[in-house]
Amino acid sequence: MKPNKNFELNIRDIEVIESALRAKAGRRGMAIAQGDVSTQLHAEMIEIQELLGRIHNQKVWYPPKDGKFQGGG
């Protein structure tokens, strides 16, 4: 058997995955801030951040339909 390389996820599925990863990263960040210095924790944090980055980089960004830019960040 070969692994399935084609996934059928909709936008909401990806949002749920991103939200769960951000929550997990937040919990890991709190543990690190409270002094947990395990290499496994740091490795997991890096893996989560890299995955979130890959998801972010695959998004296609469109300007608003009304033409008004709303700055963020």
VEXFI-207114 format. One record per residue (C-alpha): residue in three letters; residue number from 1; y, z, x. Coordinates in Angstrom, 3 decimals. Layout:
> ALA / NUM / Y / Z / X
...
This chain:
> MET / 1 / 0.000 / 0.000 / 0.000
> LYS / 2 / 3.520 / -0.792 / 1.150
> PRO / 3 / 6.568 / 1.289 / 0.277
> ASN / 4 / 8.801 / -0.010 / -2.505
> LYS / 5 / 12.010 / -1.361 / -0.933
> ASN / 6 / 13.590 / -2.484 / -4.203
> PHE / 7 / 15.127 / 0.240 / -6.330
> GLU / 8 / 16.750 / -0.256 / -9.685
> LEU / 9 / 19.431 / 2.418 / -9.834
> ASN / 10 / 22.498 / 2.203 / -12.008
> ILE / 11 / 25.950 / 3.509 / -11.162
> ARG / 12 / 25.354 / 6.807 / -12.947
> ASP / 13 / 22.136 / 7.336 / -10.959
> ILE / 14 / 24.068 / 6.923 / -7.712
> GLU / 15 / 26.780 / 9.316 / -8.955
> VAL / 16 / 24.151 / 11.966 / -9.693
> ILE / 17 / 22.587 / 11.501 / -6.247
> GLU / 18 / 25.992 / 11.732 / -4.536
> SER / 19 / 26.895 / 14.856 / -6.500
> ALA / 20 / 23.620 / 16.551 / -5.601
> LEU / 21 / 24.026 / 15.650 / -1.931
> ARG / 22 / 27.601 / 16.967 / -1.874
> ALA / 23 / 26.468 / 20.237 / -3.475
> LYS / 24 / 23.668 / 20.600 / -0.944
> ALA / 25 / 26.054 / 19.795 / 1.918
> GLY / 26 / 28.436 / 22.445 / 0.555
> ARG / 27 / 25.702 / 25.075 / 0.553
> ARG / 28 / 24.667 / 24.098 / 4.069
> GLY / 29 / 28.292 / 24.216 / 5.195
> MET / 30 / 28.674 / 27.726 / 3.776
> ALA / 31 / 25.553 / 28.863 / 5.616
> ILE / 32 / 26.903 / 27.416 / 8.863
> ALA / 33 / 30.296 / 29.055 / 8.258
> GLN / 34 / 28.532 / 32.397 / 7.730
> GLY / 35 / 26.864 / 32.161 / 11.114
> ASP / 36 / 23.569 / 30.339 / 10.563
> VAL / 37 / 23.257 / 28.265 / 13.727
> SER / 38 / 19.742 / 26.875 / 13.302
> THR / 39 / 19.221 / 23.411 / 14.720
> GLN / 40 / 17.292 / 22.425 / 11.574
> LEU / 41 / 20.295 / 23.289 / 9.388
> HIS / 42 / 22.658 / 21.275 / 11.572
> ALA / 43 / 20.265 / 18.313 / 11.619
> GLU / 44 / 19.972 / 18.390 / 7.838
> MET / 45 / 23.759 / 18.544 / 7.471
> ILE / 46 / 24.172 / 15.491 / 9.718
> GLU / 47 / 21.487 / 13.616 / 7.777
> ILE / 48 / 23.199 / 14.371 / 4.435
> GLN / 49 / 26.632 / 13.338 / 5.730
> GLU / 50 / 25.273 / 10.098 / 7.177
> LEU / 51 / 23.513 / 9.267 / 3.900
> LEU / 52 / 26.689 / 9.937 / 1.912
> GLY / 53 / 28.526 / 7.689 / 4.351
> ARG / 54 / 26.022 / 4.861 / 3.873
> ILE / 55 / 26.347 / 5.135 / 0.096
> HIS / 56 / 30.145 / 5.129 / 0.378
> ASN / 57 / 30.157 / 2.084 / 2.652
> GLN / 58 / 28.096 / 0.062 / 0.165
> LYS / 59 / 30.611 / 0.516 / -2.642
> VAL / 60 / 32.897 / -2.343 / -3.608
> TRP / 61 / 36.418 / -1.162 / -4.344
> TYR / 62 / 38.554 / -2.981 / -6.890
> PRO / 63 / 42.272 / -2.625 / -7.593
> PRO / 64 / 43.130 / -1.172 / -11.006
> LYS / 65 / 43.306 / -3.728 / -13.815
> ASP / 66 / 46.838 / -2.625 / -14.753
> GLY / 67 / 48.063 / -3.386 / -11.209
> LYS / 68 / 49.310 / 0.161 / -10.642
> PHE / 69 / 48.045 / 1.752 / -7.448
> GLN / 70 / 47.325 / 5.439 / -7.617
> GLY / 71 / 47.278 / 6.872 / -4.130
> GLY / 72 / 44.814 / 9.574 / -3.320
> GLY / 73 / 43.700 / 11.812 / -0.557
